[in-house]
Amino acid sequence: MANLPWEYGVGIPPRSPDLDEEVAFGRRWQALLAADHWVGITWPVELGGRGLGPTEHFVVTEELARARAPELVGRIGINLVGPTLFAHGTDEQRQRWLPPILGADNLWCQLFSEPDAGSDLASLTTRAERVEGGYRVTGRKVWTSYAQFADWGLCLARSHPDAPKRQLGMTCLVVDMHADGVEVRPLVQITGEAEFNEVFLDDVLVPDDQVVGTPGEGWTVANSTLSHERGVNPRQLGIHCQLLLGLLEMAQDSERGFCDNGMRQRLAEAYLEVKLFQLHNWRTLTRLERGEPPGPEGSTLKLYWSEMSKRVHETVLAVLGPSAGLWQGAADNPGDGMWQRSWLYYQASSIFSGTNEIQRTLVGERVLGLPRG
Ligand SMILES: Cc1cc2nc3c(=O)[nH]c(=O)nc-3n(C[C@H](O)[C@H](O)[C@H](O)COP(=O)(O)OP(=O)(O)OC[C@H]3O[C@@H](n4cnc5c(N)ncnc54)[C@H](O)[C@@H]3O)c2cc1C
């Protein structure tokens, strides 16, 4: 923790108002962690990981959050691309792409969503046309987090347009984000930052050795990526435990804190909700330790924490008081306005990784076994 430029202790890590600077710092920080094998805890030793289990991964992630370490800048590579390549990639692909993910030498993005294919991902229209030695990919992706910094993109495209069902006939391909025909246009979010982007793909050549899984079976590959996005979430648990501690500390010193009866009730609710989130995580962790996949129950966890997060953030703003909404952010003080930025950022929690309406449908149909709507 000697390598972090801010104080160890209570609260969420400060963010820089300059995204380029934040990503550059994130790369240096992740490289330091990776040098001592603190990244890729569950990855095999021969690929640079530690070869340990999900519980150890969970503990390390919790400890990093407790130390106010920033979220890993290479989290898409670590949390989504890694598990996808372990399940569907070839040995050659794992050797080629996984080690540079650990130290953030290579960053990845997820090229799934399109302007008319978000919740209904199966309706995507990006085309992958077969050519000699590979595919030519053309289409438009959107909401692609960190695409402007990415070296590689995990992309879902339609390769067999005549397939009998929409879910059939897609292929998962790895796009070189520096290739000819790739254009990235940042989109500004409610926080004022441009973390996500539009990505235009114009006749981009993807060689055969960059196809993940069987051509035409990209839907299966994409579902495995998505199950890892929703399943277990030690990082969000860590962030919200830190947020809770920060909130309780703030409430000690505030006239809108523990001395106010209504607020005391809300603070107790926030405490209980975060503890319940911890228990839900431990239940999924038990499944993983038994060698079971995260399963559709992962949707329950995503649904729960995203709604909990909004309620806890509302309580944070209530303790801060009426001036909280006036925050503009200060360029010379990265810690300034961190609660407000966090509140704004987590408004997206009920959208990313699948919206809450979609999670509810998944829970209804695949966990509770209700008839399909
Ligand atoms: C911060 C952030 C980062 C993201 N990063 C990435 C990324 O890196 N890569 C990537 O590929 N995508 C990314 N996304 C996109 C995300 O996965 C989509 O926004 C999400 O799947 C919803 O799709 P959509 O935005 O097209 O909304 P739509 O699918 O158009 O949905 C609009 C509304 O209609 C509702 N709705 C739609 N269908 C149904 C239905 N069948 N039943 C009930 N209600 C329905 C939805 O719940 C929602 O309220 C990101 C999104 C956010 C917010």
The ligand as a MOL file (V3000), in Angstrom:
LIG
                    3D

  0  0  0     0  0            999 V3000
M  V30 BEGIN CTAB
M  V30 COUNTS 53 58 0 0 0
M  V30 BEGIN ATOM
M  V30 1 C -21.6460 2.1470 -17.5550 0
M  V30 2 C -21.9600 1.1810 -18.6610 0
M  V30 3 C -20.9220 0.4540 -19.2310 0
M  V30 4 C -21.1900 -0.4390 -20.2560 0
M  V30 5 N -20.1270 -1.1050 -20.8310 0
M  V30 6 C -20.3650 -1.9550 -21.8700 0
M  V30 7 C -19.2580 -2.6000 -22.5250 0
M  V30 8 O -18.0910 -2.4010 -22.1710 0
M  V30 9 N -19.5230 -3.4150 -23.5650 0
M  V30 10 C -20.7970 -3.6740 -24.0040 0
M  V30 11 O -20.9610 -4.4500 -24.9300 0
M  V30 12 N -21.8700 -3.0460 -23.4110 0
M  V30 13 C -21.6720 -2.1990 -22.3680 0
M  V30 14 N -22.7340 -1.5610 -21.7700 0
M  V30 15 C -24.0690 -1.7270 -22.3620 0
M  V30 16 C -25.0580 -2.4880 -21.5270 0
M  V30 17 O -24.8060 -3.8580 -21.5110 0
M  V30 18 C -26.4300 -2.1420 -22.1210 0
M  V30 19 O -26.6540 -0.7610 -21.8560 0
M  V30 20 C -27.5450 -2.9560 -21.5250 0
M  V30 21 O -27.4490 -4.2920 -21.9370 0
M  V30 22 C -28.9310 -2.3940 -21.9440 0
M  V30 23 O -29.0380 -2.2440 -23.3120 0
M  V30 24 P -29.5180 -0.8740 -23.9560 0
M  V30 25 O -28.7330 0.2340 -23.3380 0
M  V30 26 O -29.4840 -1.0330 -25.4280 0
M  V30 27 O -31.0250 -0.7000 -23.4630 0
M  V30 28 P -32.3140 -1.3700 -24.0910 0
M  V30 29 O -32.0690 -2.8180 -24.2920 0
M  V30 30 O -32.7420 -0.5790 -25.2730 0
M  V30 31 O -33.3610 -1.2000 -22.9250 0
M  V30 32 C -34.0850 0.0220 -22.6960 0
M  V30 33 C -35.0710 -0.2160 -21.5610 0
M  V30 34 O -36.0280 -1.2190 -21.9460 0
M  V30 35 C -36.0380 -2.3070 -21.0220 0
M  V30 36 N -36.2140 -3.5710 -21.7370 0
M  V30 37 C -35.6030 -3.9690 -22.8810 0
M  V30 38 N -35.9910 -5.2240 -23.2130 0
M  V30 39 C -36.8620 -5.6200 -22.2520 0
M  V30 40 C -37.6080 -6.8280 -22.0240 0
M  V30 41 N -37.5080 -7.8680 -22.8500 0
M  V30 42 N -38.3810 -6.8940 -20.9100 0
M  V30 43 C -38.4960 -5.8520 -20.0630 0
M  V30 44 N -37.8180 -4.6660 -20.2170 0
M  V30 45 C -37.0010 -4.5590 -21.2990 0
M  V30 46 C -34.6510 -2.2760 -20.3870 0
M  V30 47 O -34.6750 -2.8870 -19.1010 0
M  V30 48 C -34.3800 -0.7670 -20.2910 0
M  V30 49 O -35.0290 -0.2250 -19.1580 0
M  V30 50 C -22.5090 -0.6450 -20.7300 0
M  V30 51 C -23.5480 0.0890 -20.1480 0
M  V30 52 C -23.2850 0.9970 -19.1330 0
M  V30 53 C -24.4310 1.7660 -18.5650 0
M  V30 END ATOM
M  V30 BEGIN BOND
M  V30 1 1 1 2
M  V30 2 1 2 3
M  V30 3 2 2 52
M  V30 4 2 3 4
M  V30 5 1 4 5
M  V30 6 1 4 50
M  V30 7 2 5 6
M  V30 8 1 6 7
M  V30 9 1 6 13
M  V30 10 2 7 8
M  V30 11 1 7 9
M  V30 12 1 9 10
M  V30 13 2 10 11
M  V30 14 1 10 12
M  V30 15 2 12 13
M  V30 16 1 13 14
M  V30 17 1 14 15
M  V30 18 1 14 50
M  V30 19 1 15 16
M  V30 20 1 16 17
M  V30 21 1 16 18
M  V30 22 1 18 19
M  V30 23 1 18 20
M  V30 24 1 20 21
M  V30 25 1 20 22
M  V30 26 1 22 23
M  V30 27 1 23 24
M  V30 28 2 24 25
M  V30 29 1 24 26
M  V30 30 1 24 27
M  V30 31 1 27 28
M  V30 32 2 28 29
M  V30 33 1 28 30
M  V30 34 1 28 31
M  V30 35 1 31 32
M  V30 36 1 32 33
M  V30 37 1 33 34
M  V30 38 1 33 48
M  V30 39 1 34 35
M  V30 40 1 35 36
M  V30 41 1 35 46
M  V30 42 1 36 37
M  V30 43 1 36 45
M  V30 44 2 37 38
M  V30 45 1 38 39
M  V30 46 1 39 40
M  V30 47 2 39 45
M  V30 48 1 40 41
M  V30 49 2 40 42
M  V30 50 1 42 43
M  V30 51 2 43 44
M  V30 52 1 44 45
M  V30 53 1 46 47
M  V30 54 1 46 48
M  V30 55 1 48 49
M  V30 56 2 50 51
M  V30 57 1 51 52
M  V30 58 1 52 53
M  V30 END BOND
M  V30 END CTAB
M  END
